[in-house]
Amino acid sequence: MTTELNHRERATLKAVASGRAEISCSCEPDLFVDGLSCCDQATTRRLVRAGLIEPATDGPCGGRVLAVLTAAGMVALNGSSPPNAMTAA
């Protein structure tokens, strides 16, 4: 993302980082936190398109899988890379 995260985006990333979020396997993904649908689909889709969150595994179309932060998501949330992140040369 080229702009700083807003409060809602940061809260969404924190929920994903804590392992409390699932994402639907779809070209327009939806996020579920603690089993409940996240009402702000635009934020979810913006974070996915920015490469900050992604499904942990492949799943059936429309199915739900664990959502995880990408390396870029970790940087956006914490300001640093995860300990084992590979960096491109």
Buried (B, 14 or more C-beta within 10 A) or exposed (E): BEEEBEEBBEBBBBBBBEEBBBBBBBEEBBBBBEEEEBEBEEBBBBBBEBEBBBBEEEBEEEEBBBBBBBBBBBBBBEEEEEEEEEEEE
